[in-house]
Amino acid sequence: MANIFGESPLTLGSVPDPRMTQAVRCRCGEAPPLWHAPVVDDEYLGINRANWDSRVPAHAAAYDLDAYRRDPEHISSVVRFDLPRLGSVSGLDVVHLQCHIGTDTLSLARLGARMTGLDFSTPALEVARSLAEDTGADIEYVETDVYRAPEVLGGARFDMVFTGIGALCWLPSVSRWADVVNSLLKPGGRLFIREGHPMPWSLADPRDDGIVAVDFPYFETAGTRFVERKTYVDHEEELAAPETVQFNHGIGEILTAVTKAGLNVSSFEEHTSVPWNPLGAAMKQVALGEWQLRDRPERLAASYTLQAIKG
């Protein structure tokens, strides 16, 4: 998880994964440890919505939104990384699930897509709409939970479903998510997702002895509770709603969910880099604001890009 204790601060040149914030896992003396408390039904949704609402002021201040206002060709580093894989999106109807404050959404619009952005956070969408207005982008933003997207947006409507870094970890069922994607796509439509690999998400926070250890679930579980008093950008005040509930999903679970939903996997590529620093001094920064292991980076699959076509 990205380190907020100061050993290796994040740079704002690239927006890191919203999932990979340093969880202050009850090191402040709280008892019992929150990650042992069971998650009841849809409790995760209210907890996580409050957390993401509380992050918005810090993110709006730190994401360099003025770069989008100054330069009409500016796109996010997340979208830039996958330009060779995206191909042309000009003229496509695209929905961006879990779009947050809309920087990737705007970036895809600037590549010619007709964009719809969806998120569950009211203040996040307020920032996204303001940025779109300021830059003259015609983007439809819709507020709802991902699992309700087909009900709210309508089925078989989109040529592409786009999901960026740090999305699946907030959803308890990857199978249910895949069904949503299939419902939203037109026949022949494409899923495009770049996401953090479940392996680094299972690793312990950076240790003083430098050992990389597996400490958290790799496979889908009922959820893991964390207390995250700071988000992944520099800010002074603690978050008003620091508790989160997060979910990992193994690669096999993700691929199985996508295929069972009726999509045909057309491309699956694992990467040695990821746009945040999950392991402190063990990582080094490389091109496009990405981070990879300093020593023998081929040891760790850090992120992946998955594409699938609706039959």
VOPAGU-2260 file (C-alpha; in pm, 1 decimal, decimal comma):
REM VOPAGU-2260
SITE   aa  ch    i         X         Y         Z
SITE  MET   A    0       0,0       0,0       0,0
SITE  ALA   A    1     125,5     347,7     -75,8
SITE  ASN   A    2     319,4     483,9     216,5
SITE  ILE   A    3     198,0     784,4     417,0
SITE  PHE   A    4     463,9     753,7     686,2
SITE  GLY   A    5     722,5     945,3     485,0
SITE  GLU   A    6     978,1     683,6     377,1
SITE  SER   A    7     894,4     724,0       8,9
SITE  PRO   A    8     643,4    1000,3     -62,7
SITE  LEU   A    9     417,1     980,5    -364,9
SITE  THR   A   10     471,1    1227,2    -646,1
SITE  LEU   A   11     178,4    1411,8    -796,7
SITE  GLY   A   12     311,7    1362,5   -1148,1
SITE  SER   A   13      98,7    1051,7   -1169,2
SITE  VAL   A   14    -224,5     982,6    -990,7
SITE  PRO   A   15    -177,9     668,0    -782,4
SITE  ASP   A   16    -431,3     396,5    -733,5
SITE  PRO   A   17    -716,9     493,6    -503,5
SITE  ARG   A   18    -710,3     141,7    -352,3
SITE  MET   A   19    -344,3     147,0    -261,2
SITE  THR   A   20    -345,3     405,9      11,2
SITE  GLN   A   21    -151,9     328,2     324,4
SITE  ALA   A   22    -400,9     182,6     569,1
SITE  VAL   A   23    -333,2     294,0     923,9
SITE  ARG   A   24    -422,1     -51,8    1042,6
SITE  CYS   A   25    -498,7      26,5    1402,7
SITE  ARG   A   26    -136,7     115,1    1476,6
SITE  CYS   A   27    -286,2     399,0    1675,5
SITE  GLY   A   28    -400,8     165,4    1951,8
SITE  GLU   A   29    -757,6     103,7    1843,8
SITE  ALA   A   30    -909,7    -221,2    1964,2
SITE  PRO   A   31   -1028,4    -459,4    1845,2
SITE  PRO   A   32    -850,6    -447,4    1505,7
SITE  LEU   A   33   -1109,8    -330,7    1255,2
SITE  TRP   A   34   -1017,7    -584,8     990,1
SITE  HIS   A   35   -1153,9    -863,1    1210,9
SITE  ALA   A   36   -1498,6    -704,0    1236,8
SITE  PRO   A   37   -1748,8    -871,1    1001,4
SITE  VAL   A   38   -1904,6    -672,9     718,1
SITE  VAL   A   39   -2283,5    -694,3     722,4
SITE  ASP   A   40   -2474,4    -703,4     391,3
SITE  ASP   A   41   -2434,6    -369,9     206,6
SITE  GLU   A   42   -2272,4    -192,4     501,7
SITE  TYR   A   43   -1958,1    -150,0     289,7
SITE  LEU   A   44   -2140,8      85,2      52,8
SITE  GLY   A   45   -2224,3     353,3     308,3
SITE  ILE   A   46   -1882,4     327,4     473,0
SITE  ASN   A   47   -1695,3     361,9     145,3
SITE  ARG   A   48   -1918,6     637,5       9,5
SITE  ALA   A   49   -1854,2     846,8     319,3
SITE  ASN   A   50   -1480,8     783,2     286,7
SITE  TRP   A   51   -1470,3     883,8     -80,3
SITE  ASP   A   52   -1684,3    1190,5     -16,1
SITE  SER   A   53   -1430,5    1298,4     245,8
SITE  ARG   A   54   -1139,2    1253,8       3,3
SITE  VAL   A   55   -1272,9    1486,8    -263,5
SITE  PRO   A   56   -1141,3    1823,8    -134,1
SITE  ALA   A   57    -787,1    1687,0    -105,7
SITE  HIS   A   58    -802,3    1522,3    -448,0
SITE  ALA   A   59    -949,2    1827,6    -618,7
SITE  ALA   A   60    -661,6    2033,3    -479,7
SITE  ALA   A   61    -386,8    1784,1    -568,0
SITE  TYR   A   62    -483,8    1637,5    -907,7
SITE  ASP   A   63    -358,9    1945,0   -1097,5
SITE  LEU   A   64    -694,8    2005,5   -1259,2
SITE  ASP   A   65    -563,2    2331,9   -1399,3
SITE  ALA   A   66    -343,4    2130,4   -1636,2
SITE  TYR   A   67    -663,2    2013,9   -1807,2
SITE  ARG   A   68    -791,6    2368,8   -1817,5
SITE  ARG   A   69    -466,8    2511,3   -1957,7
SITE  ASP   A   70    -394,8    2248,0   -2220,2
SITE  PRO   A   71    -685,0    2112,7   -2427,7
SITE  GLU   A   72    -473,1    1810,0   -2524,0
SITE  HIS   A   73    -367,6    1715,9   -2172,3
SITE  ILE   A   74    -467,8    1362,4   -2067,5
SITE  SER   A   75    -414,5    1167,3   -1749,0
SITE  SER   A   76    -111,9     943,9   -1698,8
SITE  VAL   A   77    -345,5     647,6   -1643,2
SITE  VAL   A   78    -498,7     684,7   -1988,8
SITE  ARG   A   79    -163,7     773,2   -2145,9
SITE  PHE   A   80     -10,4     445,8   -2023,3
SITE  ASP   A   81    -268,3     242,8   -2215,2
SITE  LEU   A   82    -283,4     446,8   -2534,9
SITE  PRO   A   83    -108,1     168,8   -2734,5
SITE  ARG   A   84    -374,5     -78,4   -2616,4
SITE  LEU   A   85    -681,8     142,6   -2634,6
SITE  GLY   A   86    -676,0     197,1   -3008,2
SITE  SER   A   87    -913,8     454,8   -3149,5
SITE  VAL   A   88   -1211,6     544,1   -2933,4
SITE  SER   A   89   -1326,3     827,9   -3156,5
SITE  GLY   A   90   -1702,2     824,3   -3200,3
SITE  LEU   A   91   -1758,0     542,9   -2950,2
SITE  ASP   A   92   -2016,7     553,6   -2673,6
SITE  VAL   A   93   -1809,0     484,4   -2360,2
SITE  VAL   A   94   -1906,6     458,1   -1995,6
SITE  HIS   A   95   -1641,8     505,6   -1726,8
SITE  LEU   A   96   -1742,2     318,0   -1413,0
SITE  GLN   A   97   -1625,8     459,1   -1077,6
SITE  CYS   A   98   -1502,1     773,7   -1248,2
SITE  HIS   A   99   -1434,2     977,7    -928,8
SITE  ILE   A  100   -1356,2    1341,4   -1021,7
SITE  GLY   A  101   -1344,0    1267,1   -1392,3
SITE  THR   A  102    -983,9    1316,1   -1505,2
SITE  ASP   A  103    -970,4     984,9   -1692,9
SITE  THR   A  104   -1323,7    1043,6   -1819,8
SITE  LEU   A  105   -1223,5    1380,3   -1962,1
SITE  SER   A  106    -908,8    1226,4   -2109,1
SITE  LEU   A  107   -1113,1     970,4   -2302,5
SITE  ALA   A  108   -1348,1    1244,6   -2420,8
SITE  ARG   A  109   -1044,0    1428,7   -2554,3
SITE  LEU   A  110    -959,1    1116,4   -2753,3
SITE  GLY   A  111   -1296,0    1148,3   -2926,2
SITE  ALA   A  112   -1523,8     921,9   -2720,7
SITE  ARG   A  113   -1878,4    1019,7   -2626,8
SITE  MET   A  114   -1843,4     982,7   -2252,8
SITE  THR   A  115   -2066,4     893,8   -1962,9
SITE  GLY   A  116   -1909,2     890,6   -1617,7
SITE  LEU   A  117   -2062,8     704,3   -1324,6
SITE  ASP   A  118   -1977,5     732,3    -956,9
SITE  PHE   A  119   -2150,1     704,3    -618,5
SITE  SER   A  120   -2000,3    1020,9    -465,9
SITE  THR   A  121   -2198,6    1344,7    -492,0
SITE  PRO   A  122   -1903,7    1579,2    -422,9
SITE  ALA   A  123   -1679,0    1386,8    -663,9
SITE  LEU   A  124   -1930,4    1430,6    -944,1
SITE  GLU   A  125   -1966,7    1799,0    -861,3
SITE  VAL   A  126   -1593,9    1841,4    -926,5
SITE  ALA   A  127   -1613,7    1626,4   -1240,7
SITE  ARG   A  128   -1902,5    1829,7   -1383,0
SITE  SER   A  129   -1726,0    2155,5   -1303,9
SITE  LEU   A  130   -1407,9    2038,1   -1477,9
SITE  ALA   A  131   -1605,6    1929,4   -1784,2
SITE  GLU   A  132   -1783,0    2266,1   -1797,0
SITE  ASP   A  133   -1456,2    2456,8   -1756,1
SITE  THR   A  134   -1296,6    2265,4   -2042,8
SITE  GLY   A  135   -1596,0    2260,7   -2274,9
SITE  ALA   A  136   -1632,5    1883,3   -2265,4
SITE  ASP   A  137   -1972,9    1727,6   -2329,6
SITE  ILE   A  138   -1979,5    1451,6   -2065,9
SITE  GLU   A  139   -2284,3    1300,3   -1896,9
SITE  TYR   A  140   -2223,5    1225,6   -1528,6
SITE  VAL   A  141   -2455,3     993,8   -1339,3
SITE  GLU   A  142   -2463,3     929,4    -965,9
SITE  THR   A  143   -2530,3     571,3    -864,5
SITE  ASP   A  144   -2373,2     257,0    -727,6
SITE  VAL   A  145   -2196,3      45,0    -992,2
SITE  TYR   A  146   -2426,2    -249,8    -937,8
SITE  ARG   A  147   -2727,3     -32,6   -1029,5
SITE  ALA   A  148   -2568,7      98,6   -1351,0
SITE  PRO   A  149   -2778,2    -106,1   -1597,5
SITE  GLU   A  150   -3097,7      -5,1   -1418,6
SITE  VAL   A  151   -3004,0     362,8   -1426,6
SITE  LEU   A  152   -2826,2     387,6   -1762,3
SITE  GLY   A  153   -3007,9     121,9   -1961,5
SITE  GLY   A  154   -2879,3    -200,4   -2109,6
SITE  ALA   A  155   -2683,2    -267,2   -2430,6
SITE  ARG   A  156   -2605,8     102,4   -2464,0
SITE  PHE   A  157   -2226,1     130,4   -2482,9
SITE  ASP   A  158   -1948,6      39,6   -2725,2
SITE  MET   A  159   -1697,5      27,0   -2442,0
SITE  VAL   A  160   -1695,0      -0,7   -2064,5
SITE  PHE   A  161   -1380,2     157,5   -1920,5
SITE  THR   A  162   -1256,1     101,9   -1567,9
SITE  GLY   A  163    -933,9     256,7   -1441,0
SITE  ILE   A  164    -690,9     191,6   -1160,1
SITE  GLY   A  165    -838,7     123,6    -817,2
SITE  ALA   A  166   -1195,8      17,8    -887,1
SITE  LEU   A  167   -1258,0    -352,3    -831,6
SITE  CYS   A  168   -1119,4    -340,2    -477,9
SITE  TRP   A  169   -1427,0    -146,5    -366,2
SITE  LEU   A  170   -1671,9    -408,7    -494,7
SITE  PRO   A  171   -1755,0    -723,0    -296,5
SITE  SER   A  172   -1844,3    -946,1    -593,0
SITE  VAL   A  173   -1639,9    -946,7    -912,6
SITE  SER   A  174   -1894,9   -1180,9   -1073,1
SITE  ARG   A  175   -2173,4    -930,6   -1014,4
SITE  TRP   A  176   -1952,7    -655,8   -1158,7
SITE  ALA   A  177   -1886,2    -861,5   -1471,8
SITE  ASP   A  178   -2261,1    -911,9   -1518,6
SITE  VAL   A  179   -2304,1    -532,9   -1499,8
SITE  VAL   A  180   -2038,3    -484,0   -1767,3
SITE  ASN   A  181   -2204,9    -738,0   -1995,4
SITE  SER   A  182   -2543,6    -572,1   -1945,2
SITE  LEU   A  183   -2410,1    -228,1   -2036,9
SITE  LEU   A  184   -2229,9    -334,0   -2354,5
SITE  LYS   A  185   -2379,5    -352,6   -2700,5
SITE  PRO   A  186   -2316,3    -679,0   -2888,9
SITE  GLY   A  187   -1954,3    -662,0   -2997,7
SITE  GLY   A  188   -1877,6    -399,5   -2733,7
SITE  ARG   A  189   -1550,7    -401,9   -2539,8
SITE  LEU   A  190   -1449,5    -407,0   -2176,5
SITE  PHE   A  191   -1123,1    -221,8   -2110,0
SITE  ILE   A  192    -977,2    -228,6   -1761,9
SITE  ARG   A  193    -633,9    -155,1   -1623,5
SITE  GLU   A  194    -618,3    -245,5   -1259,3
SITE  GLY   A  195    -376,5    -313,5    -979,0
SITE  HIS   A  196    -276,2    -677,8    -967,4
SITE  PRO   A  197    -419,0    -869,5    -668,1
SITE  MET   A  198     -68,7    -981,9    -570,0
SITE  PRO   A  199      65,8    -643,5    -449,9
SITE  TRP   A  200    -270,7    -576,9    -284,7
SITE  SER   A  201    -209,7    -881,6     -67,9
SITE  LEU   A  202     132,3    -760,8      49,4
SITE  ALA   A  203     210,7    -610,1     386,7
SITE  ASP   A  204     295,7    -243,9     417,5
SITE  PRO   A  205     668,6    -162,8     376,3
SITE  ARG   A  206     861,9    -323,9     663,7
SITE  ASP   A  207    1170,0    -192,8     842,2
SITE  ASP   A  208    1358,5    -513,9     758,1
SITE  GLY   A  209    1283,2    -478,3     386,3
SITE  ILE   A  210    1108,7    -815,3     364,2
SITE  VAL   A  211     811,5    -831,8     128,7
SITE  ALA   A  212     545,0   -1038,7     303,5
SITE  VAL   A  213     194,8   -1152,8     214,4
SITE  ASP   A  214     -37,3   -1022,0     485,2
SITE  PHE   A  215    -383,1    -967,2     333,2
SITE  PRO   A  216    -625,3   -1178,3     129,0
SITE  TYR   A  217    -544,1   -1253,1    -234,5
SITE  PHE   A  218    -882,5   -1410,0    -303,4
SITE  GLU   A  219   -1230,3   -1260,6    -273,4
SITE  THR   A  220   -1357,1   -1251,2      84,7
SITE  ALA   A  221   -1640,1   -1085,0     274,7
SITE  GLY   A  222   -1424,6    -771,9     299,0
SITE  THR   A  223   -1133,6    -627,4     496,2
SITE  ARG   A  224   -1178,4    -318,9     711,3
SITE  PHE   A  225    -910,2     -51,0     726,9
SITE  VAL   A  226    -870,3     288,6     890,5
SITE  GLU   A  227    -708,0     531,2     645,7
SITE  ARG   A  228    -664,2     869,3     807,9
SITE  LYS   A  229    -499,8    1020,3     500,8
SITE  THR   A  230    -566,4     966,8     132,8
SITE  TYR   A  231    -296,3     917,2    -130,5
SITE  VAL   A  232    -214,9    1284,0    -186,9
SITE  ASP   A  233     -49,4    1527,4      51,1
SITE  HIS   A  234    -294,4    1706,3     279,8
SITE  GLU   A  235    -297,8    1837,7     633,5
SITE  GLU   A  236    -632,4    1743,2     783,3
SITE  GLU   A  237    -729,8    1385,7     858,8
SITE  LEU   A  238   -1019,8    1243,6     663,7
SITE  ALA   A  239   -1357,4    1299,2     824,5
SITE  ALA   A  240   -1455,5     939,1     739,9
SITE  PRO   A  241   -1137,3     729,7     760,3
SITE  GLU   A  242   -1286,2     379,3     768,9
SITE  THR   A  243   -1302,1     171,7     450,7
SITE  VAL   A  244   -1404,1    -180,2     351,1
SITE  GLN   A  245   -1197,6    -326,6      67,0
SITE  PHE   A  246   -1204,8    -644,6    -137,0
SITE  ASN   A  247    -935,3    -827,1    -329,8
SITE  HIS   A  248   -1015,1   -1055,5    -624,0
SITE  GLY   A  249    -774,8   -1314,7    -759,2
SITE  ILE   A  250    -682,1   -1317,7   -1127,0
SITE  GLY   A  251    -858,9   -1649,7   -1176,3
SITE  GLU   A  252   -1172,1   -1511,2   -1014,2
SITE  ILE   A  253   -1166,3   -1204,5   -1239,5
SITE  LEU   A  254   -1112,7   -1396,3   -1564,0
SITE  THR   A  255   -1372,6   -1655,9   -1470,7
SITE  ALA   A  256   -1626,7   -1386,1   -1385,4
SITE  VAL   A  257   -1572,8   -1208,6   -1716,8
SITE  THR   A  258   -1610,1   -1524,8   -1924,8
SITE  LYS   A  259   -1909,6   -1654,8   -1730,2
SITE  ALA   A  260   -2081,9   -1319,1   -1784,2
SITE  GLY   A  261   -2066,4   -1377,9   -2159,4
SITE  LEU   A  262   -1752,1   -1187,3   -2258,9
SITE  ASN   A  263   -1464,9   -1328,9   -2462,3
SITE  VAL   A  264   -1122,5   -1228,4   -2332,3
SITE  SER   A  265    -929,4   -1075,9   -2622,6
SITE  SER   A  266    -621,9    -954,3   -2436,2
SITE  PHE   A  267    -472,4    -995,8   -2092,3
SITE  GLU   A  268    -137,8    -832,1   -2017,7
SITE  GLU   A  269      40,3    -819,7   -1682,8
SITE  HIS   A  270     277,3    -531,0   -1610,0
SITE  THR   A  271     579,1    -497,3   -1381,9
SITE  SER   A  272     479,1    -140,9   -1300,4
SITE  VAL   A  273     194,1      39,1   -1131,1
SITE  PRO   A  274     118,1     413,2   -1090,3
SITE  TRP   A  275     190,6     430,0    -717,0
SITE  ASN   A  276     462,8     313,0    -479,4
SITE  PRO   A  277     333,8      13,2    -281,5
SITE  LEU   A  278     663,9    -100,1    -127,4
SITE  GLY   A  279     861,7     207,0     -24,2
SITE  ALA   A  280    1236,9     186,0     -80,9
SITE  ALA   A  281    1201,2    -146,5    -265,1
SITE  MET   A  282    1049,9      42,9    -560,9
SITE  LYS   A  283    1189,0     287,3    -814,9
SITE  GLN   A  284    1007,3     533,1   -1038,1
SITE  VAL   A  285    1020,6     468,9   -1411,9
SITE  ALA   A  286     858,4     617,4   -1722,5
SITE  LEU   A  287     510,8     774,4   -1718,8
SITE  GLY   A  288     519,2     812,3   -1340,2
SITE  GLU   A  289     503,2     434,0   -1292,4
SITE  TRP   A  290     678,0     240,2   -1015,5
SITE  GLN   A  291     839,5    -103,5   -1026,7
SITE  LEU   A  292    1065,6    -314,0    -807,4
SITE  ARG   A  293    1415,4    -168,8    -787,0
SITE  ASP   A  294    1574,2    -514,1    -798,0
SITE  ARG   A  295    1459,4    -772,6   -1054,2
SITE  PRO   A  296    1118,8    -618,6   -1130,9
SITE  GLU   A  297    1020,1    -929,0   -1325,6
SITE  ARG   A  298     947,1   -1094,9    -989,8
SITE  LEU   A  299     624,7    -902,3    -930,1
SITE  ALA   A  300     314,6    -864,1   -1144,9
SITE  ALA   A  301     211,2    -517,2   -1030,5
SITE  SER   A  302     -86,1    -438,3   -1254,4
SITE  TYR   A  303    -269,3    -571,1   -1557,3
SITE  THR   A  304    -472,5    -462,5   -1857,2
SITE  LEU   A  305    -769,4    -679,0   -1949,7
SITE  GLN   A  306    -982,5    -649,8   -2261,1
SITE  ALA   A  307   -1288,1    -858,6   -2346,3
SITE  ILE   A  308   -1555,0    -851,2   -2616,7
SITE  LYS   A  309   -1926,0    -914,5   -2574,2
SITE  GLY   A  310   -2031,1   -1196,5   -2805,0
